[in-house]
Amino acid sequence: MSITPNSVEARDIAYHMHPAVNLRKFEEKGGLVIESGDGVYVYDNTGKRYIEGLAGLWSVAVGFGEKRLVEAAAAQLQKLPYYHSFNYKTNGPSVDLAELLISIAPVPMSKVHFTSSGSEANDLVAKMVWYRSNALGKPEKKKIIGRIKGYHGVTIAAGSITGIPANHTSFDLPLDRMVHTSCPSFPHFGEDGESEEAFTARMLKDLEDLIVKEGPETIAAFWGEPVMGAGGVLTPPKGYWEGVQVILKKYDILLVADEVICGFGRTGKMFACETYDIKPDVLVISKQLSSSYMPLSAIMMNDNFYQPIADESDKIGVFAHGFTASGHPVATAVGLENVKIIIERDLVGNAARLEKTFLDGLAKLAEHPLVDSSRGIGLIGALELTPWEQEGAGAAALAVAEAIQEEGCIIRNIGEAICFCPPLIITAEQIEEMFAIVLRALNKVA
Ligand code: PLP
């Protein structure tokens, strides 16, 4: 791409430091300027249309240009554009959204606390886990178990629970309190001749061995995404979540389910905790909570988690944590309207109904010579490409991802995987359109 002086692309390179890029490559290459969106499509600044195969960053459930969200934001901006929730103050939209979330939670939950990003939410849960252990008179119970390839964000605690090396290297992470157990992806880590059941048993043994080695009395919590997203859309093997929960109960370890991607219908149920029968103490949500129209995340916690924390705040005199934007009324007003749309339009049902079309389409693409296999659940899935030995790890997926974008679809390549997570409003015809683009791109690269 040639970059015209003083264009938005040129000024982007000059002034704007981006996340998740090679900063030196970015200085040469620049970025694609997305200018507008409508439904499942976005448009760049030349007017070219793309089907958004990743719903932005796994997040725009209701699609782009949803007027009800624009109106909810505008109405709240006019009425009360900002207020905080410190010092015994509150606002209506945050209360209404908290109440709605409690009513749809997959397990009985007591309280909701609002934050602005998935990283912030996970970081705060880590702090609350430590606060709670102190409250219970167990100051030694502080370690947190994450999983290799798990992703929980990039702040210091959340980034430490994340199990992806690139998020640690040179950032001096992870913190010593965070340890990681095996990644339960059968297609990636199953051994030759090993059955899925035997693989699950091995993953559970790894977890229990780690707990015993570290000392169960030192371990406070286990973190997991029901389906790992940023690790490359990794679905759990049969019996995994059931087995994990038995082990956590045995050693009195809290379970934090990170549904930042999975929540609000992605797996075909409102929460993936329902899909996999997971009963967490804490549920972390974001992304599809507001369809990312506003930065918003939330922590939902059960009584077992909340009560010792409330006692400790009483002892200290204050729960001395909070952000200027905790319970921001415009963000929660948009979140409230968004969750209402998801319920009213049965977008969770849409994901369940389209699961077969989506997974069959992926399986058909897996017959292509460049593709090794496919996987997914609900409306989240991936194609695993056969690695190119000479060009190196991830080269095949990068080439295919670039070709897919040229053909008019935006997806994300992670390792050897091409990941899909379209808006929940997508139709069967649009899934076909998306996969036709992917097939053209695969043929172009082959
Ligand atoms: N948790 C999960 C499961 C995620 O997928 C992400 C982001 O992709 C995060 C946490 C971090 O969220 P954020 O980027 O809003 O900080």
Boltz pocket constraint, residues with backbone or C-beta under 6 A from the ligand:
constraints:
  - pocket:
      binder: B
      contacts: [[A, 57], [A, 116], [A, 117], [A, 118], [A, 119], [A, 120], [A, 122], [A, 151], [A, 152], [A, 153], [A, 154], [A, 225], [A, 229], [A, 230], [A, 258], [A, 259], [A, 260], [A, 261], [A, 286]]
      max_distance: 6.0
